[in-house]
Amino acid sequence: MLDTLIRGGTVVDGTGCEPYTADIGIRDGKIVEVGRLSEAARRTHDADGAHVMPGFIDIHTHYDGQASWDETFTPSIYHGVTTLVMGNCGVGFAPVRPGDHDVLIDLMEGVEEIPGSALSEGIRWNWERFGEYGRALDAQPHALDFMTLVPHDCLRLYVMGERAARGEAANVHDIAAMQVLLRQALLDGAAGLSIGSTEIHRTAKGQMTPGFEVSATELCALASVLHGLPYRVLQCVSDFASSRGAPQDEEQRFDEEYAKLEAMAQQAGRPLSVTWMDRVNAPNQSTWLGDAALKSLAKGIVIRLQASPRGVGVINGLDTTLNVFSAYPSYRAIAHLPPQERARLMRQPGTRERILAEKPVLLSVPGSSVPPLADFVIANFETIAFSLFPLQLDASGNIDYEPDVSQSFGAQAKAGQGNALAWMYDYLASGDGSNLVYFPIHNYLEGSLDRVRETLLHPQVLLGLGDGGAHVGTLCDASTTTTMLGLWGRDRRRGPTLALPQVVEMLSRRNARHMGLSDRGVIAPGMKADINLVDLDRLALPLPEILHDLPGGGTRMVQTSRGYLATLVSGQAVTEHGRITAARPGHWTSPSE
């Protein structure tokens, strides 16, 4: 008898081949048969009219702390994810010396905008070395499988202490010690090494991250540890020094920074993935990076490009971290009130006139040379207003992540002969104060996703950058897997889509293969039974909700979904019809190649 039978679905198997109708038989957590099946089963899912596809592999998350208190990896579990990768961008929580817990919390709070109070209260800290971290998490029940990268910043802080925090160069003894730690972590089950080098990543105190600017010697020495070990990967986020030096030297700086990445991948003999997007402050960088990756491939060096299927930006609202009206003194006087009460007071004519007439006060973090995003928006509001959109649902109840510029507050004000700030004020003040504003900073340079489509067709592209578990007060991009499936695989209105089999292959097999997971990502006999049952016609993303459910009552945005009939991990349904079940089949996972 089968444990589970999925009957009569349209199978999109993850290989890129055309869909077909079949039954799927599952036993002992694996797919045992695909075809016309008559064998009895303890549980049957009727998939008639639904699409059946592999579970999605999310290669870019930051659940490193949340995994200590959240069994379900919310919100990724709502979006078809069955295996996720955390420890990206060089930050995480292991290895760690007993006295450095607060140092890593300060680092994660600043870089990934996870409330330090939630991390302090929620993390159990029953580990020191990296292998102990993985085993400690694996001892707890989890719904999804998870992989861990070794964060470069943690290695530096563990070995160098305060010298790393000050950004000092590592000496030969430091590098040798980091190599020993890294090698043992990889042998214990870590999936690879992550590094971060970008000016926007800073600690909560405004300091640069420990791995912000390090020598190519250190990076290559660490990368060389991967050579000869079982399959592991490198991951990097970099701004390629785009804001440093004279503008005319930008391409030279890019070439120099890219050469470091290429040298690391060559030393490791393993793939390296790097963040890829159209950056508003470096509009040429995307083209350079795409071309450079192809040149590396021609030399036998594998550089893969992590891209998002939608604009990369932030959300503004009365109860979000980013709220431009926090710079106005009269708004600050009521900011402590519940959003509904704030909105009611903001609608009063006297309050409205007073706030809009005030001069904003900058919100810069002490000690930081880079002002927060709110200050940048305020200082350049009349221009930026053409990139600020009401975050609203379309006629089908789905968020429109490709709004036309005519919908922006700048365009509305121009057409209505008004002030853009006043238009946004009135929108946020309406109703119960839950309205949200969408600000796609990157990947939306010309007011459409046409350029994003080009990146998704690049031979070296990987789907990533969802940042699940991070930036909890300003964005909600763990849902990008659902955007990929719904927008690009079904119903983009403002331009061509992609073929559904190609979309599913990118969500499943491609990322699985990159991470060395040969046992999943495809629906076929012998593969792990990680499966999504999807009503593609109903697939939709509702508006994010603002919850206060982090440890200590911390605030975060959570976006659910509609249309996922069930998500199975090792044959067990972890969600059914949008509800999380009690099943906890997830485990700490290593590359299986």
N, C-alpha and C positions, 0 to 999 in steps of 0.2 A: 504494500500500500504506500502511496505517495504521502508525504507530509502535507504538501500544498499543490493544488492544481490551479493554474491560471488558464481559463478557457476562452477561446475564441477572440483573442485580441489581435489588433493590427501591430505586428512586431516591427519595431525599428531597432535593429539589433546592435547598433553601435559601430558597425564596420564601415558604414557609409553606403551599404547596399540598399536597394529599394525595399520598402516595407512589404510584408507578407502576412497572411493570416495563419495563426498557429496556436496550439495549446503549449503550455510550459509545465513540465513536471519537476517538482522540487523534493529532494530528500536529504536529510542531514545537512541542511544549509547550503546545498549545491544544486545546480540545475542538472538533472539527469536525463531529461528528454525534451525535445522540441519537435512538434509535429501534430498529427492527429492522434490524440491519446484517449484510451478507453479505460485506463487503470483507475481504480478507486483512490480517493484521497480523503484525508481527515478534514481538510479545509479546502474549499473551492472559492476562487474569485471569479465572478462572471465578468469578463472583459469585453463582451460584445459591445461594439461602438467606441471602445477606448483604445488608446495607443499604449503599447507595452514597450518599455525601453530600459536600458541599464540604469542603475543608480549613478548619480552624478558625482564626479571627483572635484572637490573645491581645493585648489592648490594654494590659496592665499587667504588665511584666516589668522586671527589673533586671540584664540580662546585659551591661551596659555594659563591665565589666571582663572577664568570662568569655568574651565574644566574641573577645577577643584571643588566647585559648589553646584554646578549645573549638570545634571545627568543627561540632558537632552540637546545641548548645543543650540539653544534657541537664539536667533531665529532660523539658522541654516536648515534645521530639520523640517521646516515648512516648505522648503524649496527644492525637494528632490535629492538633496545631498545625502550620500551614504558613507563617504569617506572624505575626511578633510585633513588639511595640512596646516599646522600652526608653528610658531617660532620664526615667522618671516621677518624680514627687514632688520635683522641683527638684534632684536630685542626679545626678551623672554624672562624665565625665572629659574634657569639652571644652566650651568652649575652656580651655586651661591654659597658664600661663607655665612655662617650663622649670624654674624653681626651686620650683614649687608642687605637684609630683607628690605629695609626702607629705601636703600639706594636703588634697587631694581624697581620698586613700586614708583618712586619718583621718576625713573626713566620711562616706564610704561605709561604712566599717567600723562607725561608730557608728549611722548611720541604718538601714542595711539588713543589718547583722550578717553581713558577708562578711569573713572573716579578712584582716586587713591584710597578713599575711605572704604569703598567696596572691596578693593584688593586687600587692604589691611585686615578687614574683618572676614573675608571669604576664603583666602588662601590658607591652607593647612600647614604648609612648610615642613612636611615630614620627609625631607630629602636634603641632600647637599650636592652630590655628584649627579650628572645627567641621567645615568642609568637608574639611579634611585628615584629620580623625578618621574621617568616613564613608568616604572613599576608601581609607584605610589598612585598615579592616576589610573593605571590599569586595574588596580585592586578595588577601585570604586566602580559601581555600575554606570554604564553609559549606553545611550541609544545608538550612536554612530561610531564607526571606526575612525581612529585619528592617528595621524603621523606627526612626528616632531622633528623640526630642524634645530641644530645647535646654534644659538645666537652668538655672533662674534662679540658683541658688547659684553655678554656674560662671561665669556672666556677671558677677555681683557681685564674686567673688574676682578675676577677670581684670582688671576695671576698677579696683576699689577696694583690692585687697590686704588688708592688715591691718585697714583700716577696716571692710571687709565682715565679716571674721572677728569683729570686736568688736560687730557689729550696728549700726554707725552708719548714719545716714540718708544716702541718696545725694543729692548736689547736682545742679543742672541739667546740669553738665558730665558728671558720672557717668552720668546717665540718657541723655544724648545719645550717649555712647560705647557704652553697652549697646545702644541702639537700632540703631546702625550694625552692631555685631557680630551682633545677632539677625537683622537684615534679610539680611545676607550669608549667614548659616547657613541661613536659610529658602530663599533663592535657590539655595544649593548643594545642597539636597535634604532638609533637616530637615523633619519632619512637623508641627512646631509648637513651642509653649513649655510647659514644665512648671514649676509652683511648689509649694512646700511650706510650710505654716504649722501646725505642731502641736508641742505641748510634749514629746511622747514621742520626737520626732526630735532627737537630739543627736549631737555628734561623739563619737569614741572617748574623748576627754578630758573629756566631760561638758558641753561648751559648747553653747549654742543654735546652730542652723544659721544661716548668713549671711542667709537669706531669711525667718527666722522671723516677724519683725514689721517690715514695711515699709509705707510710705505708700500710700494708694490712688492718689496721683499717680504714683508710680513704676510700680505695677502697670498702671495704665491707659495710661501712656505706652508701656510695652512691648507691651501688647495691641494698641495702635493700629498697630503695625508690620505686623500680619497683614492689616490692612484694605487691600484693593486688590491684594494678592499672590495668586498661585495658592492654591487651597484648602489651608488649614492649620488646626490645632485648638489649643485650650488645654486643659491638664490640671492639676488641683489636688488636693492632699490638705490638709484643714483639720480641726481639732477645734472650730472656731467659738468659740474662747475659752471652751470649756465648763468649764474648771477655774480660770478667772480671775475674781475678784470674788465678790460675794455670790450665793448660789443663787437668790434671788428676781429677780436681774437677768439670769438665763441667757437668757431669750427675747430680751431687748433686745440682749445681746451677739451672739446668733445673727443677729438681723436686721441688725446693723451689719456683721458679717463677710460675710454673704450679699450685702449690697448691694455690697461690693467685687467679688465674683465676677460679679454681674450687670452691673456697670459695665464690667468687663473684656470680657465677652462682647459687650456693646453696642458698645464701642470697636472691637473686632476685627471685628465683623460675622460672626463664626464661632462654631461650637459650643464650649462649655466643658463638660468632664466633671469630676465631683467624686466623691470616695469617699463611699459611702453604706452605712451599716450601723447596726444597733441597738447603740449603745454602752452598755455597762453603767454607765458613769459619767455618761451623759447620755441617759437613756431617752426623753426627749421629742423629741430632736433629729431622729430618723429621720422622724417624722411632719411636723415643721416643714419639713424639707428636701424631702420629697415634695410637700407642698402648695406650697412656694415655687417649685419647678421648673414646676409647672403654671401658676402665676400669671405667671411669666416668659414661658412659651410663649404665653400669651394676649396678651402685649405684643410678641410677635415676637422674643423673646430666647431662644436655645436653650441651656438648661442640662440636660445629661444626667447620669445618676446611675450610677456604677460600683458594681455589687453583686456579692457572692459567692453561689454557690448552696448554701453550707453554713456552719457556724459558723466564725467567724474567731477563731483562738486559737493555742495553742502545744502542743508535745509535750514531755513530761518523760520522761527515762530516765537510766540510769546513764552513758551515753556521749553525752548531748546537752548543749547549752549550759545549758539550764534543768534543774537538778537540785537540788531543795530540800534533799536530804541533804548537799549541799556545805556547808551552814551548820552541820553538826554535826562537832565536832573529831575524834571517833573515826572518822568516815567519811573525813574529809580525810586521815587518816593512811594510808588504803589507796586513795585516789583515783587514785594513779599506776599502779595495777595494771590489767591487762587486765580488761574487764567480766566475763568468765567467772570469773576468780579473785576479783574483788571480790564477785560474787554468792555464791560458795562461802563466803567468809569472813563475809559478812553473815548467812548462814544459821546460823552457829555461835551457840548460845544466849548465850554470854557477850558476843559482839560485838553481837548484837541488843539485848540488855538495856541495854548500855552506851550505844549510840547513841540509843535511844529515851528514855533517862533524862536525856540531856544537854540543856542549854539551848542553843538555836541561836544562832549568831553572825551578825549581819547582814552582808550581802554588798555593801553600798552602794558605788558607784563614787566615789572621792574627787572632790570638786568638783561633784558632781551633787546638786541639790536634790530630784530624783525618785529614790526607791530603786528598784533593779531589781525585776523581777517576782517573783523568788524571795523577796525580803524581804516583799513584799505577801502572797504565798501563805502564807508561814510565819506571819506576824502574824495572819492571818485564816483559818487552816487549817480550823478546825472548821466554818466556814460554807462556805468554798470547796470543801471535800471533797464537797459535793453537786453540784459541777460538774466533778469529776475522775473520768474514766472509764477503765477498761482499754481500750486500743486493740487491738481484737480482730477477727477475721474471723467473719462469720456462716456459716450452713450451706452457702452457695454459694461460700465462699472470698472474699467481698468485705468490705471494711471497712464497718462500720456507723457512718456519720457522723451518725446521728440516734438515739443511745442513750437509753433511758428512764432517768429519774432513779433508778429502783430499782436500776440497775446501777452507780451512782456509789459511790465508796468511803465517802462519808458515809452513804448509805442502807444499804450492806452492814454497816457498823459498827453502825449503829443497830439493824438487824434481828438482828445477831449478838451484841449486847451487848458490843461491843469499842471499840477506839480507832481512828479513821479513819486516823491517821498510821501505825499499826501494820499496818493492812490494806494500805495502799499500799506500805509497806516490804516486807512479805512477798511482794507481787506482783512488785515490781521485783527482789527477791533470788532469785526462783525461776528454775529453768532455767539458761540460759547467760548471764543478765544482759542479754538483748536486749529484754525486755518494755518496752513504751512506755505512757505515760499521756496521754490526750487531754484537753485543757482548752479547750473552746470558750468564749472569754471574751465575744465579741460575737456577735450574731445567734442567741443561744440563751438568751434571758432567761427563757423559760417552759418550758424543757426540751423544745422541739420546734422544727421548722422551718416551722411554720405561718406565722409572720410573714415568714420569708424568701420563702415562696411569694407572699405579697402584694406584696413588693417586686419580684419577678420579673415580676409582671403590670402594673407601673406603666408608663404610656405612654412615659416618658422613660428607662427603665432600659437599661443596657448591662451585659453580662456582663464582669466584670473581677476585679481584686484577687488574681490568682493569685500575683503576686510571684515569678515564676520567676527563679532565680539569687540570690535574697535570703533573709535569715534562715535560712541553710543549716543552722544548728545547733538551731533551735527549731521550725521548721514545714516542711511539704512540700506547699504548696498549688498548685504548678504543675499538679497533677492535677485542679483544679477543672473543667476542660473535660470530663474523663471523669465526674466526679460529676454535672455538669449532664446529660450524655447518659444515664448509667445510672440515677441516682436519680430525676431529674425526668422523663426521657423513657421510663422503663420500669417501675421496680419499687419506688417508695416504699411502705413497708409501713404507716407510721403516719399516713397522710393522703392526700389527692388529689395526683395528679401533674399534669403539663402535657402537652398534646398534642405528640407527637413532632415533627411539622412545625414547630411553634412553637419548640421547643427547638433544633432544627437551625438555624432562621432566626436565632435569637439568637447561636448559636455562629459563624455564618458571615456571611450578608449584612448583618445589622444592624451588626456591628462593622466590616465592610469599608466600608460606606457612611459610617459615622461618621468613619473615617480617610481618606475620599476615595479609596478603592480601587474604582473602577468596573469593573475587569477581573477580579475574583474574588469569591468568596462565593456564587456560584450555578452550578449545573450547567446549562449551555446552550451552544449553538454560539457560537464566538467568544470564550468566556471562557478564562482561564488554567486549565490542567489541574491544579489543586490539589484533590486528591480523597482521601477516606477510604473504605476498604472495611472494614466493621465487622460482625462476628458479634455481633449485639446480645444474643443469648441468653447468650453467654460473657463479655460485657464485665464486667470486674471490676477492682478496685484491691487489689493485695496490700499487705502491710505495708511501710512504708518500710525501706530498708536504710541502715545507717550505714557510709559509705565514707571512706577516707582517700586520696582521689585528687585533691585540689586541689594546685596548685603548692606545693611545700614540704611535702607530706604533710598538708595541712589536711583537717579533718573536715567532712563534710556528709551530709545525709540525701537519698537518692534513692528515689523511688517510681516503679516501672514500671507496666505495665498488662497486662491480658489481653483479647483480643477484637478488637484491631485487626489485620486480615489484611494490610493494606498502607496506607501513607500516601504519596501521590504529590505531588511539588512540580514544577511545570512538566512533568508527565507522567513524571517519573522517581521510582521507588520509593525513598524515603529510609529506610523501615522495611518489613520483611516478617515477619509472624508474630512480632512483638515484638523483632526483631533489627534493629539499625541497619546499613544497607548502606553501600557505599563511594560512593554517589552524592552529589555536592555541587552541586546546581543553585541554591542560595540566593544572593541578592544584596541589597545595600543598596537599599531601595525608597522611592520618594517617592509622595505622593498622585497618582493618575492622572486625577482630575477636572480 
